[in-house]
Amino acid sequence: MLTADQIMTLTDLTTRYTRLREKLEETRAELDTITTAIAALAPKGTTQVGDVKITVTTPGTLNIKALTMAYPYDEHPDLYTHRISTKAVRDTLAPNALTSFTRTGSPRVTIK
């Protein structure tokens, strides 16, 4: 059971959190707009502008489905690796058997 002081503190913290979250979303939107403008203006590669170095790249990702079709496992087993399936492990092993394999992270807080 929470005390009145704890409730007040949580109320204050969540109010502050909500305000900061709104500012963060506005800031992210503005940063996205600026980043898009920079990408449109600056050439690909690295450009020095005053004390700032701007690097514009176009990342690429491999199309795994197309690669798999072009290089099937039967013909190119050297291109494939075996991985343990965490879904299969969770479906097969008892929860207490997984405890020694589970890393505990920091507590997560969700405020809506």
ABEGO torsion letter per residue (X at the ends): XBBAAAAAAAAAAAAAAAAAAAAAAAAAAAAAAAAAAAAAABBBEBBBBEABBBBBBBBBBBBAAAAAAABBAAABAAABBBBBBAAAAAAABBAAAAAAABBBBBBBBBBX
